[in-house]
Amino acid sequence: MPELPEVEGVVRALRPVVEGKTIEKVITSSTIQTSYENGKESIVKKSSPQTFAKALVGMQITEIERRAKYIFFHLMREGNRYLFVNHLGMTGAWFTVNTLAEITEDKFRRHAHVIIQFTDKQLLVYADIRRFGECRLIEKISDHPPLLKMAPEPFVKEAEDFFIEQSEKTKYANKAIKEVIMDGQVISGCGNIYATEALFTMKINPLRKTSQISESSKRLLFHAIVNILQESIDFGGSSISDYRNINGEAGTMQNRLKMYGRKQCPICQSETTQVSIGGRTSTYCDNCQQ
């Protein structure tokens, strides 16, 4: 699943090519439409595909920003502001093309689910192989309450103290530290990949209860998380499995990961251990991480 650095990369790539453009037409896939007719929501949330598509027509994209793992497309029409919220799920990707044929990877081209055509005829295409992503049109953040519960961005000053305060709450005390730092209400944007790397850097066993870790160690862990997130942003994110930046571009951070997905510890050379924490496969070294 794309984490904060990967989403940041997508946002930075989208800004110069779509900000300022006006939407002329929107097409949703037959898969989305059939799901809705069968009483299910696939990608387009809290709206019929037809209503969603019609509502976007005539809107101008004034700004694109990242918030945690979400992409916010700020829109305006006739002086009224709207927010198009996108989450990439596990396999979501954006493409800016003139025709669908320009999407070179067949697996993405076959799963183009939202096609936005601008007045200059350029296409902005959202493809999602497994369809765990979402597209949601709202007027303000409070229209989708889960967005209000996100922790502050990890790079802002107040994020560290917020992390400490949240981690000391009773509901987190007996949870594994790995599960806690993957919680978006504790730290924004840190998922399985970067939680694994930060814990390895700090030599902390991911199964350790949060209450067993001192405040000073948690503060050091927080800084390790911020550092690995920033490093990944600098290297274009981790292109593992189906993650792509816009137009199929891959990042290089996967070449710098020390523990995620490794079979052998790079420090002591012992075999790594894999366990499930918070529903995700976690890799760590029994010898180096205590």
Summary of the structure (lengths in Angstrom):
residues: 290
radius of gyration: 20.1
end to end distance: 26.9
largest distance: 62.6
contacts: 964
relative contact order: 0.15
helix: 36%
strand: 24%
